[in-house]
Amino acid sequence: MFISFKLHCFVFLGACLLFTMEPLVARTVL
């Protein structure tokens, strides 16, 4: 239960980081 909670938090943080970094990466590539 606790491990699954940590996994969900990790996935949520990863998604937030991806959404915040995606425009910067798109700008540097383009």
HTML snippet that shows the backbone in 3Dmol.js (N, CA, C, O; Angstrom):
<script src="https://3Dmol.org/build/3Dmol-min.js"></script>
<div id="view" style="width:600px;height:400px;position:relative"></div>
<script>
const pdb = `
ATOM      1  N   MET A   1       0.842  -1.200   0.000  1.00  0.00           N
ATOM      2  CA  MET A   1       0.000   0.000   0.000  1.00  0.00           C
ATOM      3  C   MET A   1       0.883   1.257   0.000  1.00  0.00           C
ATOM      4  O   MET A   1       0.699   2.154  -0.823  1.00  0.00           O
ATOM      5  N   PHE A   2       1.839   1.308   0.932  1.00  0.00           N
ATOM      6  CA  PHE A   2       2.698   2.495   1.014  1.00  0.00           C
ATOM      7  C   PHE A   2       3.587   2.606  -0.224  1.00  0.00           C
ATOM      8  O   PHE A   2       3.853   3.707  -0.707  1.00  0.00           O
ATOM      9  N   ILE A   3       4.043   1.461  -0.731  1.00  0.00           N
ATOM     10  CA  ILE A   3       4.904   1.481  -1.919  1.00  0.00           C
ATOM     11  C   ILE A   3       4.099   1.980  -3.123  1.00  0.00           C
ATOM     12  O   ILE A   3       4.610   2.743  -3.943  1.00  0.00           O
ATOM     13  N   SER A   4       2.855   1.552  -3.221  1.00  0.00           N
ATOM     14  CA  SER A   4       2.028   2.003  -4.337  1.00  0.00           C
ATOM     15  C   SER A   4       1.753   3.500  -4.210  1.00  0.00           C
ATOM     16  O   SER A   4       1.663   4.197  -5.221  1.00  0.00           O
ATOM     17  N   PHE A   5       1.619   4.001  -2.984  1.00  0.00           N
ATOM     18  CA  PHE A   5       1.409   5.442  -2.773  1.00  0.00           C
ATOM     19  C   PHE A   5       2.644   6.222  -3.231  1.00  0.00           C
ATOM     20  O   PHE A   5       2.522   7.254  -3.891  1.00  0.00           O
ATOM     21  N   LYS A   6       3.834   5.724  -2.878  1.00  0.00           N
ATOM     22  CA  LYS A   6       5.068   6.397  -3.296  1.00  0.00           C
ATOM     23  C   LYS A   6       5.198   6.354  -4.813  1.00  0.00           C
ATOM     24  O   LYS A   6       5.655   7.317  -5.428  1.00  0.00           O
ATOM     25  N   LEU A   7       4.797   5.237  -5.415  1.00  0.00           N
ATOM     26  CA  LEU A   7       4.886   5.114  -6.869  1.00  0.00           C
ATOM     27  C   LEU A   7       3.967   6.131  -7.543  1.00  0.00           C
ATOM     28  O   LEU A   7       4.344   6.751  -8.537  1.00  0.00           O
ATOM     29  N   HIS A   8       2.752   6.300  -6.995  1.00  0.00           N
ATOM     30  CA  HIS A   8       1.826   7.273  -7.569  1.00  0.00           C
ATOM     31  C   HIS A   8       2.383   8.691  -7.437  1.00  0.00           C
ATOM     32  O   HIS A   8       2.267   9.490  -8.366  1.00  0.00           O
ATOM     33  N   CYS A   9       2.985   9.006  -6.289  1.00  0.00           N
ATOM     34  CA  CYS A   9       3.573  10.338  -6.093  1.00  0.00           C
ATOM     35  C   CYS A   9       4.713  10.554  -7.084  1.00  0.00           C
ATOM     36  O   CYS A   9       4.840  11.635  -7.659  1.00  0.00           O
ATOM     37  N   PHE A  10       5.545   9.526  -7.285  1.00  0.00           N
ATOM     38  CA  PHE A  10       6.676   9.635  -8.208  1.00  0.00           C
ATOM     39  C   PHE A  10       6.177   9.862  -9.637  1.00  0.00           C
ATOM     40  O   PHE A  10       6.724  10.690 -10.366  1.00  0.00           O
ATOM     41  N   VAL A  11       5.140   9.126 -10.031  1.00  0.00           N
ATOM     42  CA  VAL A  11       4.585   9.284 -11.383  1.00  0.00           C
ATOM     43  C   VAL A  11       3.981  10.677 -11.543  1.00  0.00           C
ATOM     44  O   VAL A  11       4.127  11.304 -12.592  1.00  0.00           O
ATOM     45  N   PHE A  12       3.294  11.167 -10.488  1.00  0.00           N
ATOM     46  CA  PHE A  12       2.674  12.494 -10.550  1.00  0.00           C
ATOM     47  C   PHE A  12       3.744  13.579 -10.686  1.00  0.00           C
ATOM     48  O   PHE A  12       3.606  14.496 -11.495  1.00  0.00           O
ATOM     49  N   LEU A  13       4.815  13.470  -9.885  1.00  0.00           N
ATOM     50  CA  LEU A  13       5.897  14.462  -9.969  1.00  0.00           C
ATOM     51  C   LEU A  13       6.577  14.388 -11.332  1.00  0.00           C
ATOM     52  O   LEU A  13       6.933  15.415 -11.910  1.00  0.00           O
ATOM     53  N   GLY A  14       6.756  13.176 -11.841  1.00  0.00           N
ATOM     54  CA  GLY A  14       7.384  13.022 -13.154  1.00  0.00           C
ATOM     55  C   GLY A  14       6.534  13.675 -14.242  1.00  0.00           C
ATOM     56  O   GLY A  14       7.066  14.317 -15.149  1.00  0.00           O
ATOM     57  N   ALA A  15       5.217  13.511 -14.151  1.00  0.00           N
ATOM     58  CA  ALA A  15       4.324  14.107 -15.146  1.00  0.00           C
ATOM     59  C   ALA A  15       4.377  15.631 -15.058  1.00  0.00           C
ATOM     60  O   ALA A  15       4.409  16.312 -16.084  1.00  0.00           O
ATOM     61  N   CYS A  16       4.386  16.169 -13.833  1.00  0.00           N
ATOM     62  CA  CYS A  16       4.462  17.627 -13.655  1.00  0.00           C
ATOM     63  C   CYS A  16       5.774  18.154 -14.224  1.00  0.00           C
ATOM     64  O   CYS A  16       5.795  19.180 -14.904  1.00  0.00           O
ATOM     65  N   LEU A  17       6.869  17.449 -13.943  1.00  0.00           N
ATOM     66  CA  LEU A  17       8.178  17.879 -14.444  1.00  0.00           C
ATOM     67  C   LEU A  17       8.195  17.834 -15.970  1.00  0.00           C
ATOM     68  O   LEU A  17       8.740  18.731 -16.613  1.00  0.00           O
ATOM     69  N   LEU A  18       7.604  16.798 -16.547  1.00  0.00           N
ATOM     70  CA  LEU A  18       7.572  16.673 -18.003  1.00  0.00           C
ATOM     71  C   LEU A  18       6.772  17.820 -18.618  1.00  0.00           C
ATOM     72  O   LEU A  18       7.196  18.409 -19.612  1.00  0.00           O
ATOM     73  N   PHE A  19       5.607  18.140 -18.026  1.00  0.00           N
ATOM     74  CA  PHE A  19       4.773  19.209 -18.569  1.00  0.00           C
ATOM     75  C   PHE A  19       5.444  20.569 -18.431  1.00  0.00           C
ATOM     76  O   PHE A  19       5.248  21.441 -19.277  1.00  0.00           O
ATOM     77  N   THR A  20       6.246  20.766 -17.362  1.00  0.00           N
ATOM     78  CA  THR A  20       6.902  22.066 -17.190  1.00  0.00           C
ATOM     79  C   THR A  20       8.144  22.174 -18.062  1.00  0.00           C
ATOM     80  O   THR A  20       8.494  23.269 -18.503  1.00  0.00           O
ATOM     81  N   MET A  21       8.816  21.052 -18.317  1.00  0.00           N
ATOM     82  CA  MET A  21      10.049  21.084 -19.105  1.00  0.00           C
ATOM     83  C   MET A  21       9.795  20.961 -20.605  1.00  0.00           C
ATOM     84  O   MET A  21      10.656  21.325 -21.406  1.00  0.00           O
ATOM     85  N   GLU A  22       8.636  20.457 -20.993  1.00  0.00           N
ATOM     86  CA  GLU A  22       8.375  20.226 -22.421  1.00  0.00           C
ATOM     87  C   GLU A  22       8.480  21.502 -23.265  1.00  0.00           C
ATOM     88  O   GLU A  22       9.119  21.468 -24.316  1.00  0.00           O
ATOM     89  N   PRO A  23       7.872  22.639 -22.845  1.00  0.00           N
ATOM     90  CA  PRO A  23       7.997  23.863 -23.661  1.00  0.00           C
ATOM     91  C   PRO A  23       9.446  24.332 -23.782  1.00  0.00           C
ATOM     92  O   PRO A  23       9.855  24.807 -24.842  1.00  0.00           O
ATOM     93  N   LEU A  24      10.224  24.202 -22.705  1.00  0.00           N
ATOM     94  CA  LEU A  24      11.632  24.627 -22.762  1.00  0.00           C
ATOM     95  C   LEU A  24      12.401  23.763 -23.744  1.00  0.00           C
ATOM     96  O   LEU A  24      13.200  24.274 -24.530  1.00  0.00           O
ATOM     97  N   VAL A  25      12.166  22.451 -23.705  1.00  0.00           N
ATOM     98  CA  VAL A  25      12.853  21.544 -24.629  1.00  0.00           C
ATOM     99  C   VAL A  25      12.415  21.837 -26.063  1.00  0.00           C
ATOM    100  O   VAL A  25      13.238  21.822 -26.979  1.00  0.00           O
ATOM    101  N   ALA A  26      11.132  22.101 -26.261  1.00  0.00           N
ATOM    102  CA  ALA A  26      10.632  22.397 -27.609  1.00  0.00           C
ATOM    103  C   ALA A  26      11.265  23.685 -28.129  1.00  0.00           C
ATOM    104  O   ALA A  26      11.593  23.778 -29.312  1.00  0.00           O
ATOM    105  N   ARG A  27      11.440  24.679 -27.257  1.00  0.00           N
ATOM    106  CA  ARG A  27      12.040  25.946 -27.691  1.00  0.00           C
ATOM    107  C   ARG A  27      13.508  25.758 -28.052  1.00  0.00           C
ATOM    108  O   ARG A  27      13.986  26.322 -29.036  1.00  0.00           O
ATOM    109  N   THR A  28      14.225  24.961 -27.252  1.00  0.00           N
ATOM    110  CA  THR A  28      15.656  24.788 -27.532  1.00  0.00           C
ATOM    111  C   THR A  28      15.852  23.975 -28.809  1.00  0.00           C
ATOM    112  O   THR A  28      16.768  24.247 -29.585  1.00  0.00           O
ATOM    113  N   VAL A  29      14.987  22.973 -29.030  1.00  0.00           N
ATOM    114  CA  VAL A  29      15.121  22.146 -30.232  1.00  0.00           C
ATOM    115  C   VAL A  29      14.697  22.944 -31.469  1.00  0.00           C
ATOM    116  O   VAL A  29      15.376  22.911 -32.496  1.00  0.00           O
ATOM    117  N   LEU A  30      13.579  23.659 -31.366  1.00  0.00           N
ATOM    118  CA  LEU A  30      13.104  24.440 -32.508  1.00  0.00           C
ATOM    119  C   LEU A  30      13.754  25.818 -32.506  1.00  0.00           C
ATOM    120  O   LEU A  30      13.482  26.630 -33.392  1.00  0.00           O
TER     121      LEU A  30
END
`;
const viewer = $3Dmol.createViewer("view");
viewer.addModel(pdb, "pdb");
viewer.setStyle({}, {cartoon: {color: "spectrum"}});
viewer.zoomTo();
viewer.render();
</script>
